[in-house]
């Protein structure tokens, strides 16, 4: 009987063919080897230390590779296991460079002969359960924001990611780090998940993005009911501790969630023993007092904001001005730090209001009425002496790559599909996704090429990862063959050559 309308049909191969649909994925194993990712995982997680079966590095790398290949849930590991060619490469890569004693120790972890290249879905679930702390769950109080203290295994991901950041900076050293702090909502239907301020169940990780290297420097997994600015100073200090030793200066950008006076004071007064004064530009709350200060700015003080396109500058219709404003929270202290407050306004055309629409309806952004004109208004606070327009453009850069990274986490990788009702398991799954995100960022910047840095995972998979090929055994090595006319062959070979030239970070 015909399988369909057109003259073709599907059949199962009777024998293993060595075919792979992931001919570009082994290049990531090259990069992980140079970085020392497996060693870092074994050193800092130690969940499977001294046990039998799969090691920490085998499990975590399998999930990292699953993210890169396009899988977004644990059950997708079956598809990775079914890729005969890639599994052959993975098994060969695991033993590369190991001394005979170490190889034998790995084989002794199995009572029977090891046949699988990646672990089963049930094994992943059991592994992730080790990151959940039941005792921390007992400390929760209804209606209150609570962040469980990570257990020693979960805390290990911070150290692994710290070493990833150190490797990235060692190849392209930067003495200044621009950190963008922002939270993102991950919607979920998990029973134990809590409602976010948007009105739906979610988790809300707080991420710290390093602009210079395009990686997530630090993340803290949180429940959906935890405000984005809750304990942000503590998280910021943790992120500072993850910066490579070459970094001497730090700048901070954040939206209004970062408008916490303890955070501003910490940066402005130089309370960091390592970095001293930290420059910042942060969105401020547009309160009634701030609106009054904006209304008192003379019309002559408002300056236009320009954008550059095709080599020419154009007015955007938006204006900025310095605002004389001292918030009540710091106004009582003569020794408190002094900040600059800037406002940005954009006129709203009342003629565009729909007939019958209440002109007093609340808009989803702050507005102010000045001389019978309504303006959309935005405020920011800073301790930097840059020219105002330049400072505003610089702050708004955080709305580009750092927020685009959130879309990559949830849509392109597996961060948007959390596997469990347990907080710790989801936190571990989120952290492994972050490792995949950063590994891919390093790959684009150091191996594939600068022109690929802005490309999303869709393009990377289409042109670099999800390539058809055949894995052929020859002597003691493997050969991955692509079709003769495949345009990605040169890209893969050049990437491997660049990776081979990278220098590992010295240990000790």
N, C-alpha and C positions, 0 to 999 in steps of 0.2 A: 504493500500500500504506500502511495506517495506521502511524504512528510509534509508537503506544502504545495503551493501553486507553481513556483518556478522550478526548473529542472536541476536541483541540487538537493543533497541530503546530508545529515550528520551521522557519523559513526564513531565509535570509540576505538582508539588504537589498541591493538592486542598486546603490544610490548611497550616498555618505556622507551621513549624516543629522544630524550634529552632536549626537547623543545622548551622554550621559555617565552613568556610574554613580558618579561621584565629584564631584558638584556642590558638596560642601563643601570639597574639598581645595584649591581655589584660594585660600581664605582664608589658608591657611598660606603661600602665596606673598606675600600682603599683609604678613604678619608678618615673613617673611624679608627683605622689602624694607626695612621700617622698621629692623630690626636691622642691616642691612648685611651679611647672611650671605654673599651672593655675592662682595662685595668682600673680605671676610675670607678666604674660601676661596682666591681668586685671589692674595691677598697672601702667605699663609703656606704654601700647598702647592707651587705652582710646578712641578708635574710636567709640565704641558702648555705651559709658557711658551715663546712663540716658535714653537710647532709648528703643525701643521695639524689640522683636524678639531675634535673636541669640546674644550671648555675644562674646566679643573678644576671650576669652579662648576657647569657643565651636568651633568657626570658625578656629582659628589657630591650635588647637589640631586636628581638623578633617583633615586639610591639612598635618600636621605632620604624622598622622597615615596613610594617603593616601600614603605618601612617603615611609613609612616603609613597607606597604603592597605590594608595587610594582607599584602603579599608577604613571604615569608620565605626566598627563594632567588633567585639571579641570573636564572634562567630565567623567573621571574615578571614580568620587565621586559616580556615580550611582551604580557602582559595590559594593562599600563599603556599600551603603544604602541597597542594596539587600541582604546583609548578615544578615539574621534574628537573628542568635545567637549572633554575635558580637554586633549588635545594642542593644540587650537586656542588655548586659554587660555594654556597653557605657552609656546607660541611667541610669543604677543603679549606676555606678561609679560617674556620675556627681553630684548626690545628696548625696553621702556618706560624712559623717562628717559635713554636713551643719546644722546650727541651723534652727529651724522651721521658724523663721522670714525670713531667707535668702532663704529657699526653696520656701516660699510663694511669695517672691519678684520675684524669677525666673519665677514662673508660671504666675504672673501678667504681664510679658512682652509679653504674647500672648493673643490676643483678642479672639481667638478660642482655642480649646484644641490642644496642641502640639502633633503631631503624628509622626513626623520624628525624627530620631536619629542624622542624619547629614544633613546639609543644602544642598540646590540644587546648581547646577552649576551656574545658573544665580545669586544667592545670593553671591557666591564667587567672581564673576566678579565685582559686585557692591561694595563689601567690598574692594577688592584690589584697586579699583579706588580712594579710600580715601587716598592712599599713593602717588598719583601722584600730582605734583605741576605744574599747568599750567603756573603760573607766572615765574617759573624758566626756562621753555622752551623758554620764550620770550627773555632770556638773551643769547641764543646761537648765535654764529657768525660762518658763513660758513668757513670751513677749519681750525678752531682752536679747540684745545682740551678744553673740558669743562666738569666739574663735577657738576651736579646740587646739590645744598644744600638740604639735606633731610629735609622733614617737620617733625613736632614734633612726628607724629605717626611713621614714618619710623625710626627716631632716637631712638624710644623706643626699637627696636629690639637689639640695642647695649647693652642696660641695661639688657634686658632679658638674652642675651648670656653671659654677664658678671656674672650674678648670677649662670648660669649653670657652668661656669668655677670655680667660688668660691666653689660650691658644690663639684665638682670633686676634687679640691685641699684639701678640708676639710676632705675628706675620705682617701686621700693618699697624705699627705702634702709634697710639694717640695719647697725648698728655692731657687732653681735655675730654671730659665725658659729659654729654648732654643727656639728662635723664628725663623721660616723659612718664609721669605716673597717671594711670587711668584704670578704672574698673570696667568690666564688661559683664553683661547679664547672659547666662547660659540657661535658656528655658528648658524645663524638664517636667515630666509627669511622675517622677518618683514620689512614692507615698510619703517619705519622711522629709522631702524638700519643703522649704518655707517660702512664703509669698514675698515677692520683691515689691519695691515701691511702684512698679509698673502695674501691679495687680495680678501677676501670674507667678506660678511657682518657678523658682530659678535658683541657681548658684551665682555668686558674684565675685570671681577672682579679681584681686587687685594686682595689676602688672606694672613692672618698671621696665621701660623700653630704653635701650641704649642707642641713641640716634646715629652715632658715628659708625657703629658696626652692624646696625640693623638686626639686633638680636634682643631677646627678652633676657635682661640681666637677672631679674628676680620676679617671682610670682608668689602670691599667697592665696590659696583656695579658701573661699568663704561661702557661708550660707547666703541666700538671697535677701534676707532681712537685715543683713549687716550693712550700714551706710558706707558709701565709698570712702568717706573721709575718716571713718572710725579707726583710731590708732594709726593714722597715716605716718606720723613721725616715727613710731617704732619700726614700721615697715621700711621707711626711707633709710633709717640707720642700718637695717639689715641689708638693704640694697647697696649702700655705700661699702659695706664689708665685702661685697662680691666683686668690687672693681679691681682690675689688675694693678699690680704694684707700680706700673709705669704712669698711671694716671695721677696728675698733680692738681688738677682743677676740675671742679664739678659745677654744672649749671642745672637748674631744675625748672621744668615746665609742668603745669597741671591746670585742670579746669577748676571750677569753683569748689569741687570736693576737697581740693588742697588748701582752701582758704581757712586754715587752722592757725590761730595765732601762736601756738606753741611751735608749730613747724616753721612759720615765718621767723620767729625769734631765734630759733636754733640756727637757721641759715644766716640771718643778718648779723648776729652777734658773734659768729665764728666759733660756735660751741663744739664743732667737730675737731677733735684733736689731730686728725690726719689732714683735713682739707681746709680748715679755717673758715673764712667767710665763703659761703656758697651763694652765687648769684642765682636769682630766680625771677620768673615772670609767671604769675598765677592769676587766673580769673577770680574776681572778688564778687561777693554777694551784692546785688543791686537793691539795697534797702531803701526805705523812704528817706533816710538821712543822706544816703549817697545821691539819690535823685535830687534832693534839695541842693546839694553841693554842685551837681551838674548844671542845674538850672541857673545857678549864680555865675557861671562862666560867661564872660563877655563874648558876644558874637565874633568879635575880631580875633579871639583866641582860637577859634576852631580852624583847623587846617585840613585840607583835602588829603585823602589817601589815594595813592595811585597804584596801578598795576602795569606791568610791562608785558607787552605782547608784540612779537615780530619786530623787536628792536625799538619799539616806541612806548612811551608812557601815556596811560590813559587815566582820566579821573574815574573813580568807581562810584561816585555819589555818596561815599561814606566819609565822615570827618572824624578827627580826633582832637583831644585837648587835654592839657594837664588839669587836674582837679584838686583843689585845696580841701582835703578831707582827712579827718582823724577819727577813726572809729571809737566808739565808747569803750570798747574792750581794752584799749591801750591808752586812752586819753588821760587816765588818772596817773600814769607813771611818767615822771620827768626823765628817768633813766632808760626809758624804753627806746627801741630802735625807731629810726625814721624811715618811712617808705614813700615812694612816689606812687600816686594813684593817677591812672589815665582812664579816660572814657572814650568810647567810640559810639557815634550816633549815625543813624540812617533814617531819612525822612520816609514816613509811610503815607502814600497817596490815598487820601480818603475817598477819592472818586472811584477807586477800584472796589469799594465795599459793595457787596451784593444788595439789591433792593430788599428791604424788610429785615436786614441783618442789624441786630442791636449794636450800636456803635460802642457800647460799654462792655461788650463781650470780652472775656479774658483771653488774651492771646498767649500762645505757648512760649513767649519770650518777654522780657521786661520792656516796658514802654514808658515814655515821659512826654508830657505836653509842655511845649515852650512856645509862647506867643501864638496860640491857636494852631500850632502844628504838632502833629504827633510823630515821635521818633522811636525807632527801635534802639535800645541802648545796651551797651556792653561795658563792663568795668574790669580793670585789671590792676594788680599791685605788683611792685617790683622794687628791688634795691639796686638796679642797674642804671648806668648813666647814658645809655644809648639814646639816640634820637627817637622820638616817640613813634613815628611811622615805622621805622626799622624794627623797633621792639615789638610792635603789634604784629607785623608780618612774621617775625621770628616765633612768637608765641603760637600763632595760628598754624605753623608748620607741624605742630604736634597733632593737628587734626588730619594730617595726611598719613604718613607711614605707620605711626603707632596705632592709630585706629583701624587702618587697613589690616594690620597684623591681627586684630581681633576677628575680623572676617575670615582671615586665613585659618586661624585656630579653630573656629566653629564650623566653617563651611568646607574648606579645603583639606583640613586634617580632622582628627577624630575628637577634638575638644567639644564639639556640639552634641555628642551622643554619649552621655555618661553611662557606665555599665551597671551601677548598683544603687541600692537604697542607702548604703553605708557611706558616711562622709569620707572616711579615710581611704576607701577603695577608689572613690571618685577623685580624691586629691592626688593619689598616685597615678591614676590614668591621665589626669590633667598634666602632671609634671612630665610624664613620658612623652606626651604630645609636645610639650615645650622643648624637650631635647631634640625631637624630630624637626621642629620649626627652626631651631638654631643650627642644627647640622645642615639643613638645606640652605640656610642663609650663608653659612661659611662656604658651602659648595659653590653657590652662585658667585660669591665675591672673589674667591681665591682660585677656583678651578674652571668653572664654565666660562666666566668672563663678565666684565663690568656691564656690558649691554644686557645681561640677563638678570641683573639685580632687581629691576622693577617688575619682572614677570611673575605672575601667580603660578600656583601649582598646576593649573590646567595646562599651561604652556610647557612647563617643565616635564610633566608626565608625557605629553604628546610627543615632544621632540627629544627627550633624554632618558626617561625611565621606562615607559611602557612600549618597549620596542620588541618586535618578534625576532627570535634568534634560535640557534641550536648550540647546545653545549656538547663538545666533543672531547673525549679523553684521549690524551696522547702522552705516552710515557708516564711521568709523574705530574703532569700539568694538565690544565683544562684550557680549551679554546672556545671562545664564544663567537659564533659565526652569525653575521647579519647578511641580509641579501646584498647582492653586488651593487645595487643602485641606491641603497639606503643613504640618505644625505647626512645622517647623524653619526656615521662612522668616524669621520674626522673630529667631530665634537667630542666623542667619547675618548678617543686616543689622546687628544690634546689635553683633556681634563685629567687623565691619568698621569700624563707627563708632568703637569703642573703640581699635582698632588705629591708625586715622587720627589719633587724639589723642595717641598715644604719641610721646615725644621721643627721637630718635636720640642715641646717646652721642657727645659732641663728639670729633672727631679732632684729632690734633696736640698 
